[in-house]
């Protein structure tokens, strides 16, 4: 008889729960992966591998690292922030911290918010998901190049009836990174209501168009991300057919932005003094 508790998937979930206390990432209540949120754990782990460390090796267990995702409201005093953004629909009263160690944030809107709380924040911007192509090279993920014109990535909370008639183009965000990236890179143009569908597509140099699907997300995190990459304007459409006709501006100076994020990673949290 199959024993789930001895399975690789069960053991991975146990590790994930322990890791979440050290390198925070948000999960749906179903414990399924949501690509943008799960990348927080995956990217931190990839960075730690470069220094022969594992996320569970963290020296100080009393604070945590927050990275990818609109998860600033989960921060507590003395936590470390590396690329995190504020969630524009979360009430101010839920941001209970007064002191944070900030290394980088997603964009200037998050930095302005932290400054309003008298928290020092360097002008180092970028969602760490832009590092993904360094760890999952396109040569491995999509060696033959894109095979179709369009891919559509819905946001986790989208009403899927919005996509009636486009089912064959959909790529679910409820996947682990490798599988998701392989599916994403099949498209030349990525139309996405998921922020990380956009970010990952742009990081790989794909044409990426933000689709406002009416999911209930505020514009804050999208503005924060785009402004953090040096762009004050971007395409916002509510119609898939219109999105198909558009071309986005690529991330300016991507290599420089990647390098600044790498240089600001808090390795010392995993190193003994």
C-alpha positions in Angstrom: 0.0 0.0 0.0 1.2 3.5 -0.9 2.3 5.4 2.3 1.9 9.1 1.7 4.0 9.9 4.8 7.0 8.2 3.2 6.5 9.8 -0.1 8.8 12.5 -1.6 5.8 14.9 -1.9 5.0 14.5 1.8 8.6 15.1 2.9 8.8 18.2 0.6 5.7 19.6 2.3 7.2 19.0 5.7 10.4 20.8 4.7 8.4 23.6 3.2 6.6 24.2 6.5 9.8 24.4 8.4 11.4 26.6 5.8 8.5 29.0 5.8 9.5 30.1 9.3 12.9 31.1 8.1 12.4 32.2 4.5 8.7 33.2 4.4 6.5 32.4 1.4 2.7 32.5 1.2 0.7 29.4 0.3 -3.0 28.9 -0.6 -5.0 27.0 2.1 -4.9 24.0 -0.2 -1.0 24.0 0.2 -0.7 23.9 -3.6 2.1 26.0 -5.0 1.3 29.4 -6.4 4.2 30.2 -8.8 4.9 33.8 -7.6 4.8 32.9 -4.0 6.6 29.6 -4.1 9.4 31.2 -6.0 10.2 33.0 -2.8 11.4 29.8 -1.2 12.9 28.4 -4.4 14.9 31.5 -5.2 16.3 31.9 -1.7 17.3 28.2 -1.8 19.0 28.7 -5.2 20.9 31.6 -3.8 22.0 29.6 -0.7 23.2 26.7 -2.8 25.8 29.0 -4.3 27.3 29.2 -0.8 26.8 25.6 0.1 23.9 26.4 2.4 20.4 25.1 2.8 17.4 27.2 4.0 17.0 25.2 7.2 20.7 26.0 8.1 19.7 29.5 9.1 21.7 30.5 12.2 19.2 32.9 13.9 15.8 31.2 14.0 14.1 34.2 15.7 13.7 36.3 12.6 12.9 35.5 9.0 13.7 36.6 5.5 10.9 37.9 3.3 11.5 38.0 -0.4 9.2 37.5 -3.4 5.6 38.4 -3.1 3.3 41.1 -1.7 3.9 39.8 1.8 5.2 42.9 3.7 2.3 42.6 6.1 3.7 39.3 7.3 6.9 41.0 8.5 7.6 41.3 12.2 10.2 43.4 14.0 13.8 42.6 13.0 12.8 40.6 10.0 14.9 41.0 6.9 13.4 42.2 3.6 14.9 41.3 0.2 12.7 42.3 -2.7 9.3 42.1 -0.9 6.4 44.4 -1.9 3.5 45.8 0.0 0.0 44.4 -0.8 -2.1 47.4 -1.7 -5.3 45.9 -0.5 -4.0 45.0 3.0 -5.0 47.5 5.7 -2.4 49.6 7.4 -3.3 48.2 10.9 -2.0 44.8 9.8 1.5 46.2 9.2 2.6 45.8 12.9 6.3 46.1 12.5 8.3 49.2 13.6 11.8 48.0 12.8 13.1 46.0 9.7 16.4 45.2 8.1 15.7 46.1 4.5 18.2 45.1 1.8 15.9 45.6 -1.3 12.3 46.1 -2.1 10.1 45.4 -5.2 9.7 49.0 -6.1 9.6 52.7 -5.1 6.0 52.5 -3.8 7.0 50.0 -1.2 10.0 52.1 -0.3 7.9 55.2 0.1 5.5 53.2 2.4 8.4 52.0 4.6 9.8 55.5 4.7 6.4 56.7 6.0 7.0 54.4 8.9 10.5 55.7 9.5 12.1 52.5 8.3 15.4 52.9 6.3 15.2 51.4 2.9 18.0 51.5 0.2 17.1 52.4 -3.4 17.7 48.8 -4.5 14.6 47.7 -6.5 13.6 44.5 -8.1 11.4 41.4 -7.6 13.9 38.6 -7.1 12.0 36.5 -9.6 14.0 38.3 -12.3 16.9 36.1 -11.3 15.0 33.0 -12.4 16.6 32.7 -15.8 20.0 32.4 -14.1 18.9 29.3 -12.2 16.5 27.8 -14.9 18.3 28.6 -18.2 16.1 28.8 -21.3 18.4 26.3 -23.0 17.2 23.7 -20.5 13.6 24.9 -20.1 12.7 25.5 -23.8 15.7 24.3 -25.9 13.7 24.6 -29.2 12.3 28.0 -28.6 8.7 29.1 -28.4 6.2 26.9 -30.3 3.1 29.1 -30.2 2.2 32.7 -30.5 0.4 33.3 -27.2 0.2 32.0 -23.6 -2.3 33.2 -21.1 -1.5 33.1 -17.3 -4.5 33.8 -15.1 -4.2 35.2 -11.6 -4.8 32.8 -8.7 -8.2 34.3 -7.8 -9.5 34.9 -11.3 -13.0 33.9 -12.3 -12.1 31.3 -15.0 -15.2 32.0 -17.0 -13.3 35.2 -18.1 -11.2 32.9 -20.2 -14.0 31.0 -22.0 -12.8 30.2 -25.5 -9.1 30.5 -24.6 -8.7 27.3 -22.6 -6.0 25.9 -24.9 -3.8 28.9 -24.3 -4.0 28.8 -20.4 -1.1 28.0 -18.2 -2.0 27.6 -14.5 0.0 29.4 -11.9 -0.5 26.5 -9.5 2.7 24.7 -10.5 6.2 24.4 -9.2 8.8 26.6 -11.0 10.3 24.1 -13.5 7.0 22.9 -14.9 5.6 26.4 -15.0 8.6 27.9 -16.8 8.6 25.2 -19.4 4.9 25.9 -20.1 5.4 29.7 -20.1 8.3 29.7 -22.5 6.3 28.0 -25.2 4.7 31.3 -26.0 6.2 34.3 -27.9 3.8 36.7 -26.1 2.6 36.1 -22.6 -0.7 37.7 -21.6 -1.0 37.6 -17.8 -3.2 38.8 -15.0 -0.7 37.1 -12.7 2.1 39.6 -11.7 4.7 36.8 -11.8 3.4 35.6 -15.2 4.5 39.1 -16.4 7.7 39.2 -14.4 9.0 35.8 -15.5 8.0 36.4 -19.1 9.9 39.7 -19.1 12.9 38.1 -17.3 13.2 35.6 -20.2 12.8 38.4 -22.8 9.3 37.5 -23.9 6.7 40.0 -24.8 4.6 40.4 -21.7 1.2 42.2 -21.5 -0.6 42.8 -18.2 -4.2 41.7 -18.4 -6.6 43.4 -16.0 -9.0 40.5 -15.5 -11.0 42.0 -12.6 -9.6 39.6 -10.1 -9.9 42.1 -7.2 -6.1 42.8 -7.1 -5.3 46.5 -6.7 -3.0 48.3 -9.2 -0.4 48.9 -6.5 1.7 45.9 -6.9 1.9 46.2 -10.7 2.8 49.9 -10.5 5.4 49.1 -7.8 7.0 46.4 -10.0 7.1 48.4 -13.2 8.4 51.5 -11.5 11.0 49.4 -9.8 12.3 48.5 -13.2 12.5 52.1 -14.3 9.2 52.2 -16.3 6.5 54.7 -15.5 4.0 53.5 -18.1 3.0 50.0 -19.3 0.2 48.3 -21.2 -2.9 47.6 -19.2 -5.8 45.9 -21.1 -9.0 44.2 -20.2 -9.4 42.4 -23.5 -7.4 39.4 -24.6 -7.8 40.2 -28.3 -6.4 43.7 -27.7 -3.5 42.2 -25.7 -2.5 40.1 -28.7 -1.8 43.2 -30.7 0.6 44.9 -28.3 4.3 44.9 -27.7 5.8 45.7 -24.3 9.0 47.4 -23.4 11.6 45.1 -22.0 13.1 45.4 -18.6 15.7 48.2 -18.9 19.3 47.2 -17.8 18.1 43.8 -16.6 21.7 42.5 -16.0 22.4 45.5 -13.7 19.2 45.0 -11.8 19.9 41.3 -11.4 23.5 42.0 -10.1 22.2 44.5 -7.5 19.8 42.0 -6.1 22.5 39.3 -6.0 24.9 41.6 -4.2 22.3 42.6 -1.6 21.3 39.0 -0.6 21.8 38.6 3.2 24.1 35.6 3.2 25.3 36.4 6.6 22.0 35.2 8.1 23.1 31.7 7.1 26.8 32.0 8.2 28.2 31.6 11.6 30.3 34.5 13.0 
